[in-house]
């Protein structure tokens, strides 16, 4: 597939995600739900990028553009569903930045899988933890000044473990080692998610999850 055709595919995917988010916002859906729809929809573009083997430069370029859009959206109402103007959290910016960092570090054979792991841990783990914590998080705790719920943190651990263990097992074959690595790296991701000051977990969770998965591959799975 030609480069321009790939770029068109990614643009259409992102356009569809933001169109859905704007439609939900116009129907007065909860703002946090709308942001998580974007969070999940944008993150899952990595499956398309993996399938089409997006060139590293194109992937990093998309992340740079999205990072700039995210920064501008804190000041200008570019996409109201992305951030409220003046919103204090820099989570959207860190999200885009982490994608660029992971693609820059890992987007070459045979390391692409680790970029995919990091992005999908952030995509699914963080989003579902936030939504479940908000809806059903009745057991609250405060750690380092950050208010969280056990329901949300356990969701983060479970989903992250499934992502890491599932992808490692799918690529390298299922074993007790891949299962244990999934649970261990998932626990680290859940711990990092607790320290979400200014949305920093959107940078620490994916990069550390990818880095630990890469280290585990180097030590145990090669």
The 8 nearest C-alpha neighbors of each residue, nearest first, counted from 0:
[[1, 4, 2, 5, 51, 3, 52, 53],
 [2, 0, 4, 3, 5, 6, 7, 51],
 [1, 3, 5, 4, 6, 0, 54, 53],
 [4, 2, 6, 5, 1, 7, 0, 8],
 [5, 3, 7, 1, 2, 6, 8, 0],
 [4, 6, 8, 2, 7, 3, 1, 9],
 [5, 7, 3, 9, 4, 8, 10, 2],
 [6, 8, 4, 10, 5, 9, 11, 3],
 [9, 7, 5, 11, 6, 10, 12, 4],
 [8, 10, 12, 6, 11, 7, 13, 5],
 [9, 11, 7, 13, 12, 8, 14, 6],
 [12, 10, 14, 8, 9, 13, 7, 15],
 [11, 13, 9, 15, 10, 14, 8, 16],
 [14, 12, 16, 10, 15, 11, 9, 17],
 [13, 15, 11, 17, 12, 16, 10, 18],
 [14, 16, 18, 12, 13, 17, 11, 19],
 [17, 15, 13, 19, 14, 18, 40, 37],
 [16, 18, 20, 14, 19, 15, 21, 13],
 [17, 19, 15, 21, 20, 16, 14, 22],
 [20, 18, 22, 16, 17, 21, 15, 23],
 [21, 19, 17, 23, 22, 18, 33, 24],
 [20, 22, 24, 18, 23, 19, 80, 17],
 [21, 23, 19, 25, 20, 24, 18, 26],
 [24, 22, 26, 20, 21, 25, 28, 19],
 [25, 23, 21, 27, 26, 28, 22, 20],
 [24, 26, 22, 27, 23, 21, 28, 20],
 [25, 27, 23, 24, 28, 22, 21, 29],
 [28, 26, 24, 25, 29, 23, 30, 22],
 [29, 27, 24, 23, 26, 30, 33, 32],
 [28, 30, 32, 31, 27, 33, 24, 23],
 [31, 29, 33, 32, 28, 34, 24, 80],
 [30, 32, 34, 33, 29, 35, 130, 28],
 [31, 33, 35, 29, 30, 34, 36, 28],
 [34, 32, 30, 36, 31, 35, 20, 80],
 [35, 33, 31, 37, 36, 32, 81, 38],
 [34, 36, 38, 32, 37, 33, 126, 39],
 [37, 35, 33, 39, 34, 38, 40, 32],
 [38, 36, 40, 34, 35, 39, 41, 16],
 [37, 39, 35, 36, 41, 40, 34, 42],
 [40, 38, 122, 42, 36, 37, 41, 35],
 [39, 41, 37, 43, 42, 38, 16, 36],
 [40, 42, 43, 38, 39, 44, 37, 13],
 [43, 41, 122, 39, 44, 40, 38, 45],
 [42, 44, 45, 40, 41, 46, 39, 119],
 [43, 45, 47, 46, 42, 41, 48, 40],
 [44, 46, 48, 43, 47, 49, 42, 115],
 [47, 45, 49, 44, 48, 43, 50, 115],
 [48, 46, 50, 44, 45, 49, 51, 43],
 [47, 49, 45, 53, 51, 46, 50, 52],
 [50, 48, 52, 46, 47, 51, 45, 53],
 [51, 49, 47, 48, 52, 46, 53, 45],
 [50, 52, 48, 53, 49, 47, 5, 0],
 [53, 51, 49, 48, 50, 54, 47, 55],
 [52, 54, 48, 51, 55, 58, 49, 57],
 [55, 53, 57, 56, 52, 58, 106, 2],
 [54, 56, 58, 57, 106, 59, 53, 102],
 [57, 55, 59, 58, 54, 60, 103, 53],
 [56, 58, 60, 54, 55, 59, 61, 53],
 [59, 57, 55, 61, 60, 56, 62, 54],
 [58, 60, 99, 62, 56, 61, 57, 55],
 [61, 59, 57, 63, 58, 62, 56, 64],
 [60, 62, 64, 58, 59, 63, 65, 57],
 [61, 63, 65, 59, 99, 95, 60, 64],
 [64, 62, 66, 60, 65, 61, 59, 67],
 [65, 63, 67, 61, 66, 62, 68, 60],
 [64, 66, 68, 62, 67, 63, 69, 95],
 [67, 65, 63, 69, 95, 92, 64, 68],
 [66, 68, 70, 64, 69, 65, 71, 63],
 [67, 69, 65, 71, 66, 70, 72, 64],
 [68, 70, 66, 72, 92, 67, 71, 91],
 [71, 69, 67, 72, 68, 73, 92, 66],
 [72, 70, 68, 73, 74, 69, 75, 67],
 [71, 73, 75, 69, 74, 70, 77, 76],
 [72, 74, 84, 85, 71, 70, 75, 86],
 [75, 73, 72, 71, 84, 85, 76, 70],
 [74, 76, 72, 77, 71, 73, 84, 78],
 [75, 77, 79, 78, 72, 84, 74, 73],
 [78, 76, 72, 75, 79, 71, 68, 81],
 [79, 77, 80, 81, 76, 72, 82, 21],
 [78, 80, 81, 76, 82, 83, 77, 84],
 [79, 81, 78, 82, 21, 20, 34, 33],
 [82, 80, 79, 78, 34, 83, 37, 72],
 [83, 81, 79, 80, 84, 72, 86, 73],
 [82, 84, 86, 79, 85, 73, 81, 80],
 [85, 83, 73, 86, 74, 76, 82, 75],
 [84, 86, 73, 87, 74, 83, 82, 72],
 [87, 85, 83, 84, 88, 73, 82, 89],
 [86, 88, 85, 89, 197, 73, 84, 83],
 [89, 87, 197, 198, 90, 86, 196, 91],
 [90, 88, 198, 197, 92, 91, 93, 87],
 [89, 198, 91, 93, 88, 92, 201, 94],
 [92, 90, 94, 93, 89, 69, 95, 198],
 [91, 93, 66, 69, 95, 94, 89, 90],
 [92, 94, 96, 90, 202, 201, 91, 95],
 [95, 93, 91, 201, 97, 92, 96, 90],
 [94, 96, 66, 98, 92, 62, 93, 97],
 [95, 97, 93, 99, 98, 94, 92, 66],
 [96, 98, 100, 202, 94, 99, 95, 93],
 [99, 97, 101, 95, 96, 100, 102, 62],
 [98, 100, 59, 62, 102, 96, 97, 101],
 [99, 101, 97, 103, 98, 102, 104, 96],
 [102, 100, 104, 114, 98, 103, 99, 105],
 [101, 103, 106, 99, 105, 104, 100, 114],
 [102, 104, 100, 101, 105, 99, 106, 59],
 [105, 103, 101, 102, 100, 106, 114, 107],
 [104, 106, 110, 111, 102, 114, 107, 101],
 [107, 105, 111, 102, 55, 103, 104, 110],
 [108, 106, 111, 110, 105, 109, 55, 104],
 [109, 107, 110, 111, 106, 105, 112, 52],
 [108, 110, 111, 107, 112, 106, 105, 113],
 [109, 111, 108, 105, 112, 107, 113, 106],
 [112, 110, 106, 105, 114, 113, 107, 108],
 [111, 113, 115, 110, 114, 116, 109, 166],
 [114, 112, 209, 116, 115, 111, 110, 213],
 [113, 115, 101, 117, 111, 116, 112, 105],
 [114, 116, 112, 113, 118, 117, 119, 45],
 [117, 115, 113, 119, 114, 118, 209, 120],
 [118, 116, 205, 209, 114, 208, 120, 115],
 [117, 119, 121, 115, 120, 116, 205, 122],
 [120, 118, 122, 121, 116, 117, 123, 115],
 [121, 119, 159, 124, 117, 122, 118, 123],
 [120, 122, 119, 125, 118, 205, 124, 123],
 [123, 121, 119, 39, 42, 120, 118, 124],
 [122, 124, 126, 120, 125, 121, 119, 127],
 [125, 123, 155, 158, 120, 159, 121, 127],
 [124, 126, 128, 121, 127, 123, 129, 122],
 [125, 127, 129, 123, 128, 124, 35, 122],
 [128, 126, 130, 129, 124, 125, 131, 123],
 [127, 129, 151, 155, 125, 154, 131, 126],
 [130, 128, 132, 126, 127, 131, 133, 151],
 [129, 131, 127, 133, 132, 128, 134, 126],
 [132, 130, 134, 128, 133, 135, 129, 151],
 [133, 131, 151, 136, 129, 130, 135, 134],
 [132, 134, 130, 131, 136, 135, 129, 151],
 [135, 133, 131, 132, 136, 130, 137, 129],
 [136, 134, 132, 131, 137, 133, 150, 151],
 [137, 135, 132, 148, 150, 133, 138, 134],
 [136, 138, 135, 139, 148, 150, 132, 149],
 [139, 137, 148, 136, 149, 140, 150, 147],
 [138, 140, 148, 147, 137, 149, 136, 141],
 [141, 139, 147, 148, 146, 142, 138, 149],
 [140, 142, 146, 145, 144, 147, 143, 139],
 [141, 143, 145, 144, 140, 146, 193, 147],
 [144, 142, 145, 141, 194, 146, 193, 196],
 [143, 145, 142, 141, 146, 196, 194, 147],
 [146, 144, 142, 141, 143, 147, 194, 193],
 [147, 145, 141, 140, 144, 142, 139, 148],
 [146, 148, 140, 139, 141, 145, 149, 193],
 [149, 147, 139, 136, 151, 150, 138, 140],
 [148, 150, 152, 151, 138, 153, 139, 136],
 [151, 149, 136, 148, 153, 152, 132, 154],
 [150, 152, 132, 128, 154, 148, 149, 153],
 [151, 153, 155, 149, 154, 150, 189, 148],
 [152, 154, 156, 155, 150, 151, 149, 157],
 [155, 153, 151, 157, 128, 152, 156, 158],
 [156, 154, 124, 152, 128, 189, 153, 158],
 [157, 155, 189, 153, 185, 159, 186, 154],
 [156, 158, 154, 160, 159, 155, 153, 161],
 [157, 159, 161, 124, 160, 155, 156, 154],
 [160, 158, 185, 162, 120, 124, 156, 161],
 [161, 159, 185, 181, 182, 157, 163, 158],
 [160, 162, 158, 164, 165, 159, 163, 157],
 [161, 163, 159, 165, 160, 164, 166, 120],
 [164, 162, 181, 160, 166, 165, 161, 116],
 [165, 163, 181, 167, 178, 161, 177, 166],
 [164, 166, 168, 162, 161, 163, 167, 169],
 [165, 167, 169, 168, 163, 164, 162, 170],
 [166, 168, 164, 170, 169, 165, 171, 177],
 [169, 167, 173, 172, 165, 171, 166, 170],
 [168, 170, 166, 167, 172, 171, 165, 173],
 [171, 169, 167, 168, 172, 166, 112, 173],
 [170, 172, 168, 167, 169, 173, 220, 166],
 [173, 171, 168, 169, 170, 174, 167, 177],
 [172, 174, 168, 177, 169, 171, 175, 178],
 [175, 173, 176, 177, 178, 172, 168, 179],
 [174, 176, 178, 177, 179, 173, 180, 168],
 [175, 177, 174, 179, 178, 180, 173, 219],
 [178, 176, 180, 174, 179, 164, 175, 168],
 [179, 177, 175, 181, 164, 176, 180, 174],
 [180, 178, 176, 182, 181, 177, 175, 183],
 [179, 181, 177, 183, 182, 178, 184, 176],
 [180, 182, 164, 160, 163, 178, 179, 184],
 [183, 181, 160, 185, 179, 180, 184, 186],
 [184, 182, 180, 186, 185, 181, 179, 187],
 [183, 185, 187, 186, 181, 182, 180, 188],
 [184, 186, 160, 159, 156, 188, 182, 183],
 [187, 185, 189, 183, 156, 184, 188, 182],
 [186, 188, 184, 190, 189, 185, 191, 183],
 [189, 187, 185, 191, 204, 186, 190, 192],
 [190, 188, 156, 186, 192, 155, 187, 191],
 [189, 191, 187, 192, 188, 193, 186, 194],
 [192, 190, 188, 193, 189, 194, 204, 187],
 [191, 193, 189, 200, 194, 190, 195, 188],
 [192, 194, 191, 190, 195, 189, 147, 145],
 [195, 193, 192, 191, 196, 200, 145, 190],
 [194, 196, 200, 198, 199, 193, 192, 197],
 [195, 197, 198, 199, 194, 145, 200, 88],
 [198, 196, 88, 89, 199, 195, 90, 87],
 [90, 199, 197, 195, 89, 196, 88, 200],
 [200, 198, 195, 201, 197, 202, 196, 90],
 [201, 199, 195, 203, 202, 192, 204, 198],
 [202, 200, 94, 199, 93, 90, 198, 204],
 [201, 203, 97, 200, 93, 199, 204, 205],
 [202, 204, 200, 206, 205, 207, 201, 199],
 [203, 205, 200, 188, 207, 206, 202, 208],
 [206, 204, 117, 208, 121, 118, 207, 203],
 [205, 207, 209, 203, 208, 204, 117, 210],
 [206, 208, 210, 209, 204, 205, 203, 211],
 [209, 207, 205, 117, 211, 210, 206, 204],
 [208, 210, 117, 113, 212, 206, 207, 211],
 [209, 211, 207, 213, 212, 208, 206, 214],
 [210, 212, 214, 208, 213, 209, 207, 215],
 [213, 211, 215, 209, 214, 210, 208, 216],
 [212, 214, 210, 216, 211, 215, 209, 113],
 [215, 213, 211, 217, 216, 212, 218, 210],
 [216, 214, 212, 218, 217, 213, 219, 211],
 [217, 215, 220, 213, 219, 214, 218, 221],
 [216, 218, 214, 215, 221, 219, 213, 220],
 [217, 219, 215, 216, 214, 220, 221, 213],
 [218, 220, 216, 215, 217, 221, 176, 214],
 [221, 219, 216, 217, 218, 215, 171, 176],
 [220, 216, 217, 219, 218, 171, 215, 213]]
